[in-house]
Amino acid sequence: MDLSRNIEENLKIIKERLNVDKSFDLINRNIIIGGRKTALFFIDGFIKDDVMEKIMESFFKITPEQMDEMATAKGFSTAIVPYVEVDTLKDIESIISTLLSGPTVMIIDGFEEAIIMDLRTYPARTYGEPEKEKVTRGSKDGFLETIVFNTALIRRRIRDPRLTFEMLSVGTRSKTDVAIGYIEGLEDKALLDRTRTRIQNLKVDSLTMNMESLVEALIKHKFFNPFPKVRYTERPDVASAQILEGNIVIIIDNSPDVMILPSSFFDFVQEIQDFYYPPIIGTYLRIIRNLIAIFTLLLTPTWLLAMQYADKLPAALKVLTVAEMNSVPLVIQFLLLEVAIDGLHMSSLNTPGVLGSTLGIIGGLVLGDFAIRSGWFVPDTILYMAVIAVGSFTQPSIELGYAIKFCRMLLLILTALFSYWGYIGGIILIVIIIASNKTLTGRGYLYPLIPFNWTAIKGRFLRKSLKHRDKQE
């Protein structure tokens, strides 16, 4: 339905649709411009008061003669409105949707279009370095919950005229702004078209959980496969680097996380910290981090298997055996400790202020000592789980960290039930779970291992110098 020339009819329809008289933050301001009745609609809290005052001062200087010269709202906005971000809309549904997004809507009697002025000011926290992705060197800014600020942070780093941000709207009720960012000519066109089509065709009321809601709607995920199909970052430098490599990013309003597509298993072996050091140091850190990830996966299952054959261990490995075994099976102790570590982590997160870290340390020490004295656990199991807990913090991806945790628990159970056959079968099963995963492009999750690409594999595990990368390109 389009606007009519009669402002009273337009106001009646808009007020009925918006419940202006009931909602205190939906403001309707009626003024006279050049002898014509004009209605302004805006949301309190989004408007820039000082800018709006200056614009209205210029409106009040317009004479009826000047207004008579204006045949359309487009002509009025071009000749009269002293602001940069101005547009016109005719469809009432589009006008209401735009108004609820924050811009100011101006309807003038005699015009069949509304004038849209983007006078928004966003409530936002200050820029700060993301807690999960801290670096010793490099920029200390991070994404915020405001989409235009986030695109500006990327624009500041990439001044390529082909850098594009396509704006889409998701949710029949929330109408959440979603932006797809890429460099035209570098992007995977098939991936871009597939992603854009899926977002446009989403049939959901709202993105209640922001990024996670979009991922669950975009990607078909088997519940038994815990390995993540997308990467997230809160760092503008990481998002910019991924765009320059030909990937696409998805930015959602109200979320500081940016989604990176496509993502395969070996993309998670890299971390931003690697690139702020010389190549040899970056390569060393990357190798250590990935060895620790493998170590945290295999440590407790391997030790459990060794304890099942403790009498056959060579003398040099007898130190690994339990001095005093209790009545609780080792596998039960490990599983209980896996849950206990998550419990301590959640309790520390929900504890206010500096008490959070204190609670985690004291809780771990006190509970660990009491558990040993009471006979529930042996010191060896607590030691190995403490090593795993510390080692898991080297993994920057929370989703991948939990995927490794679930695989470790599965391997523990299989090893306890079927001994070395369960251990070997568990490792094979984990490889199958990883290999059966698919990226959003449909490409294998283990690329560049499957299909094999030696150059890409070296790039994943070795931190190359900028000069070397430029030669390859």
C-alpha positions as CSV (number, residue, x, y, z in Angstrom):
1,M,0.0,0.0,0.0
2,D,1.4,3.4,-1.0
3,L,1.0,6.8,0.6
4,S,-1.6,9.2,-0.7
5,R,-1.4,13.0,-1.1
6,N,-3.7,13.4,1.9
7,I,-1.6,13.6,5.0
8,E,-4.6,12.9,7.3
9,E,-5.2,9.6,5.7
10,N,-1.5,8.7,5.9
11,L,-1.3,9.6,9.6
12,K,-4.3,7.5,10.4
13,I,-2.9,4.4,8.8
14,I,0.6,4.9,10.3
15,K,-0.6,5.6,13.8
16,E,-2.9,2.5,13.7
17,R,0.0,0.3,12.6
18,L,2.6,1.7,15.0
19,N,0.5,2.2,18.2
20,V,2.0,5.7,18.5
21,D,-0.5,6.7,21.2
22,K,0.5,3.7,23.4
23,S,4.3,3.5,22.9
24,F,6.0,6.2,24.8
25,D,9.2,6.0,22.7
26,L,7.5,6.4,19.3
27,I,7.3,10.1,18.8
28,N,5.0,12.0,16.4
29,R,5.9,15.7,16.0
30,N,3.5,17.8,13.8
31,I,4.8,21.1,12.4
32,I,4.1,23.5,9.5
33,I,6.6,23.9,6.7
34,G,5.9,26.5,4.1
35,G,2.2,26.5,5.0
36,R,1.9,22.8,4.7
37,K,1.2,20.4,7.5
38,T,4.1,18.0,8.1
39,A,4.4,15.0,10.4
40,L,7.7,13.8,11.8
41,F,8.0,10.2,13.2
42,F,11.1,9.0,15.1
43,I,12.2,6.8,17.9
44,D,13.3,8.5,21.1
45,G,16.8,7.3,21.9
46,F,17.9,7.0,18.3
47,I,17.5,10.7,17.3
48,K,20.4,13.2,17.2
49,D,18.7,16.1,19.0
50,D,21.2,18.8,18.0
51,V,21.2,17.8,14.4
52,M,17.4,17.6,14.3
53,E,17.1,21.1,15.8
54,K,19.4,22.6,13.1
55,I,17.4,20.9,10.3
56,M,14.1,22.1,11.8
57,E,15.5,25.7,11.9
58,S,16.1,25.5,8.2
59,F,12.6,24.1,7.6
60,F,10.9,27.0,9.5
61,K,12.6,29.5,7.1
62,I,10.9,28.0,4.1
63,T,8.1,30.2,2.6
64,P,4.8,29.0,1.0
65,E,6.1,30.3,-2.3
66,Q,9.1,28.0,-2.1
67,M,6.9,25.0,-1.1
68,D,4.6,25.6,-4.1
69,E,7.6,25.2,-6.4
70,M,8.2,21.7,-5.0
71,A,6.3,19.1,-7.0
72,T,7.6,16.0,-5.4
73,A,9.2,14.8,-2.2
74,K,12.3,13.9,-4.1
75,G,12.6,17.5,-5.3
76,F,12.0,18.8,-1.8
77,S,14.8,16.5,-0.3
78,T,17.2,17.6,-3.1
79,A,16.6,21.3,-2.8
80,I,15.6,21.9,0.8
81,V,16.8,19.2,3.2
82,P,20.2,20.2,4.6
83,Y,21.4,16.7,5.4
84,V,23.6,14.0,3.9
85,E,21.7,10.7,4.4
86,V,18.3,11.3,2.8
87,D,16.0,9.1,0.8
88,T,12.4,8.8,-0.2
89,L,9.9,5.9,0.1
90,K,6.4,5.4,-1.1
91,D,5.3,2.0,0.3
92,I,3.8,2.2,3.8
93,E,5.3,-1.2,4.9
94,S,8.8,-0.1,3.9
95,I,8.3,3.2,5.7
96,I,7.2,1.6,8.9
97,S,10.1,-1.0,8.7
98,T,12.6,1.9,8.1
99,L,11.2,3.9,11.0
100,L,11.5,1.0,13.4
101,S,15.2,0.7,12.3
102,G,15.9,4.2,13.6
103,P,15.7,6.8,10.8
104,T,13.4,9.7,10.9
105,V,10.3,9.7,8.7
106,M,8.9,13.0,7.4
107,I,5.5,13.1,5.6
108,I,4.4,16.4,4.0
109,D,0.8,17.1,2.9
110,G,0.6,17.0,-0.9
111,F,3.5,14.6,-1.4
112,E,3.0,10.9,-2.3
113,E,6.4,9.9,-0.8
114,A,7.9,10.1,2.6
115,I,11.3,11.7,3.2
116,I,13.7,9.5,5.2
117,M,16.5,11.1,7.1
118,D,19.0,8.9,8.8
119,L,19.6,10.9,12.0
120,R,20.3,7.8,14.1
121,T,22.7,7.8,17.0
122,Y,23.5,4.3,18.3
123,P,23.7,3.3,22.0
124,A,27.1,1.6,22.1
125,R,29.8,0.6,24.5
126,T,33.4,1.9,23.9
127,Y,35.8,0.1,21.7
128,G,38.0,-2.5,23.4
129,E,40.1,-5.5,22.8
130,P,38.1,-8.8,22.7
131,E,38.7,-10.8,25.8
132,K,39.1,-14.1,23.9
133,E,41.4,-12.8,21.1
134,K,44.0,-10.7,22.9
135,V,47.3,-10.1,21.3
136,T,50.6,-8.9,22.7
137,R,51.1,-6.7,19.7
138,G,48.7,-5.3,17.1
139,S,45.5,-3.2,17.3
140,K,43.4,-3.2,20.5
141,D,40.0,-2.4,19.0
142,G,37.2,-4.9,18.6
143,F,33.8,-5.1,17.0
144,L,30.8,-3.7,18.8
145,E,27.0,-4.5,18.7
146,T,26.4,-1.8,16.1
147,I,26.6,-2.9,12.4
148,V,27.6,0.4,10.9
149,F,30.5,0.8,13.4
150,N,31.7,-2.7,12.5
151,T,31.7,-2.1,8.7
152,A,33.5,1.2,9.3
153,L,36.3,-0.7,11.2
154,I,36.8,-2.9,8.2
155,R,36.6,0.0,5.7
156,R,39.3,1.7,7.8
157,R,41.6,-1.2,7.0
158,I,40.6,-2.0,3.4
159,R,40.3,1.1,1.1
160,D,39.5,-1.0,-2.0
161,P,36.7,0.5,-4.0
162,R,35.5,-3.1,-4.7
163,L,34.9,-3.8,-1.0
164,T,31.2,-4.4,-0.8
165,F,28.7,-4.7,2.1
166,E,25.3,-6.0,1.0
167,M,22.5,-5.2,3.5
168,L,19.7,-7.8,4.1
169,S,16.9,-8.0,6.6
170,V,16.1,-11.3,8.5
171,G,13.1,-12.0,10.7
172,T,9.4,-11.3,10.0
173,R,9.2,-9.6,13.4
174,S,12.7,-8.5,14.4
175,K,13.8,-7.5,10.8
176,T,17.4,-7.8,11.9
177,D,20.0,-6.1,9.7
178,V,22.5,-8.6,8.3
179,A,25.5,-7.5,6.1
180,I,27.5,-9.7,3.8
181,G,31.0,-8.3,3.2
182,Y,33.4,-9.2,0.4
183,I,35.7,-7.8,-2.2
184,E,34.2,-8.1,-5.7
185,G,36.4,-10.2,-7.9
186,L,38.1,-12.0,-5.1
187,E,35.1,-13.7,-3.6
188,D,33.8,-17.2,-4.3
189,K,30.8,-16.3,-6.4
190,A,29.0,-19.6,-5.9
191,L,29.4,-19.3,-2.1
192,L,28.2,-15.7,-2.2
193,D,25.1,-16.5,-4.2
194,R,24.3,-19.5,-2.0
195,T,24.7,-17.5,1.2
196,R,22.7,-14.5,-0.1
197,T,19.9,-16.8,-1.3
198,R,19.7,-18.7,1.9
199,I,19.6,-15.5,4.0
200,Q,16.9,-14.0,1.8
201,N,14.8,-17.2,2.0
202,L,15.0,-17.6,5.8
203,K,11.5,-18.0,7.3
204,V,12.1,-17.1,11.0
205,D,10.4,-14.6,13.4
206,S,13.6,-13.3,14.8
207,L,17.3,-13.9,15.3
208,T,16.9,-14.3,19.0
209,M,20.4,-15.6,19.6
210,N,22.0,-13.4,16.9
211,M,24.8,-15.2,15.2
212,E,23.9,-18.7,16.4
213,S,20.3,-18.4,15.2
214,L,21.6,-17.4,11.7
215,V,24.1,-20.3,11.6
216,E,21.4,-22.8,12.7
217,A,19.1,-21.5,10.0
218,L,21.8,-21.4,7.3
219,I,23.7,-24.6,7.8
220,K,22.4,-28.1,8.1
221,H,24.2,-29.6,11.1
222,K,24.1,-33.2,12.3
223,F,23.6,-33.1,16.1
224,F,26.2,-35.9,16.6
225,N,28.9,-33.9,14.8
226,P,30.3,-31.3,17.2
227,F,32.9,-29.8,14.9
228,P,32.1,-26.2,13.9
229,K,31.4,-25.2,10.3
230,V,32.0,-21.5,10.7
231,R,34.6,-19.4,12.4
232,Y,33.9,-16.3,14.5
233,T,36.0,-13.3,15.3
234,E,35.6,-10.0,17.2
235,R,38.7,-8.5,15.7
236,P,38.5,-6.1,12.7
237,D,42.0,-7.0,11.6
238,V,41.1,-10.7,11.4
239,A,37.9,-10.0,9.4
240,S,39.8,-7.7,7.1
241,A,42.5,-10.3,6.5
242,Q,39.9,-13.0,5.7
243,I,38.2,-10.7,3.2
244,L,41.5,-10.0,1.5
245,E,42.0,-13.7,1.1
246,G,38.8,-14.0,-0.8
247,N,36.5,-15.2,2.0
248,I,33.2,-13.5,2.9
249,V,32.1,-12.2,6.3
250,I,28.6,-11.9,7.7
251,I,27.9,-9.1,10.2
252,I,24.7,-9.0,12.3
253,D,23.4,-6.0,14.1
254,N,23.4,-6.3,17.9
255,S,26.3,-8.9,17.8
256,P,30.0,-8.2,18.2
257,D,30.9,-11.5,16.5
258,V,31.5,-11.7,12.8
259,M,31.1,-14.9,10.9
260,I,33.8,-16.0,8.4
261,L,32.9,-18.3,5.4
262,P,34.0,-20.8,4.3
263,S,35.7,-22.5,7.1
264,S,37.3,-26.0,7.1
265,F,39.0,-27.9,9.9
266,F,42.5,-26.7,9.1
267,D,41.4,-23.0,9.1
268,F,41.2,-23.3,12.9
269,V,44.9,-24.0,13.3
270,Q,45.7,-20.4,12.6
271,E,45.4,-17.6,15.2
272,I,45.9,-13.8,14.9
273,Q,48.8,-13.9,17.4
274,D,50.9,-15.9,14.8
275,F,50.9,-13.0,12.4
276,Y,52.1,-10.3,14.9
277,Y,55.5,-12.1,15.3
278,P,58.3,-12.9,12.8
279,P,57.6,-16.0,10.7
280,I,59.8,-18.4,12.6
281,I,58.2,-17.4,16.0
282,G,54.7,-17.5,14.4
283,T,55.4,-21.0,13.0
284,Y,56.7,-22.2,16.3
285,L,53.6,-20.9,18.2
286,R,51.3,-22.5,15.6
287,I,53.0,-25.9,15.8
288,I,53.0,-25.8,19.6
289,R,49.3,-24.9,19.8
290,N,48.3,-27.7,17.4
291,L,50.5,-30.3,19.2
292,I,48.8,-29.3,22.5
293,A,45.4,-29.7,20.9
294,I,46.3,-33.3,19.8
295,F,47.8,-33.9,23.3
296,T,44.7,-32.8,25.1
297,L,42.6,-35.2,22.9
298,L,44.8,-38.2,23.5
299,L,46.3,-37.8,27.0
300,T,43.7,-39.3,29.3
301,P,42.5,-42.1,26.9
302,T,46.1,-43.1,26.3
303,W,46.9,-43.2,30.0
304,L,43.7,-45.1,30.7
305,L,44.8,-47.7,28.0
306,A,48.2,-47.9,29.6
307,M,46.7,-48.6,33.1
308,Q,44.7,-51.5,31.6
309,Y,48.1,-53.1,30.8
310,A,50.1,-51.7,33.7
311,D,51.8,-55.0,34.4
312,K,53.2,-55.1,30.8
313,L,54.7,-51.6,30.9
314,P,58.5,-51.3,30.7
315,A,60.3,-50.3,33.9
316,A,60.9,-46.7,32.6
317,L,57.1,-46.2,32.4
318,K,56.2,-47.6,35.8
319,V,56.1,-44.1,37.1
320,L,52.8,-43.7,35.2
321,T,51.0,-46.3,37.3
322,V,48.7,-45.4,40.2
323,A,50.3,-45.8,43.6
324,E,47.0,-46.5,45.4
325,M,43.9,-47.4,43.4
326,N,40.5,-46.7,44.9
327,S,37.1,-48.4,44.2
328,V,36.0,-45.8,41.6
329,P,36.9,-46.8,38.0
330,L,39.4,-44.5,36.3
331,V,37.0,-43.8,33.4
332,I,34.3,-42.6,35.8
333,Q,36.8,-40.3,37.6
334,F,37.8,-38.8,34.3
335,L,34.2,-38.2,33.2
336,L,33.3,-36.7,36.5
337,L,36.3,-34.4,36.3
338,E,35.3,-33.3,32.7
339,V,32.0,-32.2,34.1
340,A,33.5,-30.6,37.2
341,I,35.9,-28.5,35.1
342,D,32.9,-27.1,33.1
343,G,31.0,-26.5,36.3
344,L,33.9,-24.5,37.7
345,H,34.2,-22.5,34.5
346,M,30.5,-21.6,34.4
347,S,30.5,-20.7,38.1
348,S,33.5,-18.4,37.6
349,L,31.7,-16.7,34.6
350,N,28.6,-16.1,36.7
351,T,30.6,-14.7,39.7
352,P,30.8,-10.9,39.6
353,G,34.1,-9.0,39.1
354,V,37.5,-10.2,40.2
355,L,35.9,-12.9,42.4
356,G,35.4,-15.0,39.3
357,S,39.1,-16.0,38.8
358,T,39.5,-16.3,42.5
359,L,36.6,-18.7,42.8
360,G,38.0,-20.8,39.9
361,I,41.5,-21.1,41.5
362,I,40.3,-21.7,45.1
363,G,37.5,-24.0,44.1
364,G,39.8,-26.1,42.0
365,L,42.4,-26.4,44.8
366,V,40.0,-27.0,47.6
367,L,37.7,-29.4,45.8
368,G,40.7,-31.3,44.3
369,D,42.3,-31.8,47.7
370,F,39.0,-32.8,49.3
371,A,38.2,-35.2,46.4
372,I,41.6,-37.0,47.0
373,R,41.2,-37.2,50.7
374,S,37.7,-38.5,50.5
375,G,38.8,-41.3,48.2
376,W,36.7,-40.3,45.2
377,F,39.7,-39.6,43.0
378,V,43.4,-40.6,42.8
379,P,46.0,-37.8,42.4
380,D,46.9,-39.0,38.9
381,T,43.5,-38.3,37.3
382,I,43.3,-34.8,38.8
383,L,46.8,-34.1,37.6
384,Y,46.1,-35.2,34.0
385,M,42.8,-33.3,33.9
386,A,44.5,-30.2,35.2
387,V,47.0,-30.4,32.4
388,I,44.1,-30.8,29.9
389,A,42.2,-27.8,31.4
390,V,45.3,-25.6,31.1
391,G,46.1,-26.9,27.6
392,S,42.6,-26.3,26.3
393,F,43.0,-22.5,26.8
394,T,45.5,-22.5,23.9
395,Q,42.6,-23.2,21.5
396,P,41.1,-19.8,20.5
397,S,37.9,-21.4,19.1
398,I,35.4,-22.3,21.9
399,E,33.4,-24.5,19.5
400,L,36.4,-26.5,18.4
401,G,37.6,-26.8,22.1
402,Y,34.3,-28.4,23.0
403,A,34.4,-30.7,19.9
404,I,37.8,-31.9,21.1
405,K,36.4,-32.4,24.6
406,F,33.4,-34.5,23.4
407,C,35.8,-36.6,21.2
408,R,38.1,-37.2,24.2
409,M,35.1,-38.3,26.3
410,L,34.0,-40.7,23.5
411,L,37.5,-42.1,23.3
412,L,37.6,-42.6,27.0
413,I,34.4,-44.6,27.1
414,L,35.4,-46.7,24.1
415,T,38.8,-47.4,25.6
416,A,37.3,-48.4,28.9
417,L,34.8,-50.8,27.3
418,F,36.9,-52.4,24.5
419,S,40.5,-51.8,25.6
420,Y,43.0,-51.2,22.7
421,W,40.4,-52.1,20.1
422,G,38.2,-49.4,21.5
423,Y,41.1,-46.9,21.5
424,I,42.0,-47.6,17.9
425,G,38.3,-47.7,16.8
426,G,37.6,-44.5,18.7
427,I,40.4,-42.6,16.8
428,I,39.1,-44.0,13.5
429,L,35.6,-42.9,14.4
430,I,36.8,-39.4,15.3
431,V,38.5,-39.1,11.9
432,I,35.3,-40.3,10.2
433,I,33.3,-37.7,12.1
434,I,35.7,-34.9,11.0
435,A,35.9,-36.1,7.4
436,S,32.1,-36.5,7.1
437,N,31.6,-32.8,7.9
438,K,30.9,-30.4,5.1
439,T,31.6,-26.7,4.7
440,L,28.9,-24.3,3.4
441,T,30.4,-24.6,0.0
442,G,30.1,-28.4,0.0
443,R,33.8,-28.7,-0.1
444,G,35.4,-31.3,2.2
445,Y,35.9,-30.3,5.8
446,L,39.5,-31.6,5.7
447,Y,40.6,-29.5,2.8
448,P,43.5,-29.0,1.9
449,L,44.3,-32.5,3.1
450,I,41.3,-34.0,1.2
451,P,41.5,-33.1,-1.7
452,F,45.2,-32.8,-1.3
453,N,46.8,-29.4,-1.8
454,W,50.4,-29.2,-0.6
455,T,50.8,-25.5,-1.0
456,A,47.7,-24.8,1.0
457,I,48.7,-27.3,3.7
458,K,52.1,-25.5,4.1
459,G,50.2,-22.2,4.4
460,R,48.1,-23.6,7.2
461,F,50.9,-24.9,9.4
462,L,53.8,-22.6,8.5
463,R,53.7,-18.8,9.1
464,K,54.9,-17.4,5.8
465,S,56.5,-14.1,5.3
466,L,54.6,-11.3,3.5
467,K,57.2,-11.3,0.7
468,H,56.8,-15.1,0.2
469,R,53.0,-14.8,0.1
470,D,53.2,-12.0,-2.5
471,K,55.4,-14.2,-4.8
472,Q,52.8,-17.0,-4.6
473,E,50.0,-14.6,-5.5
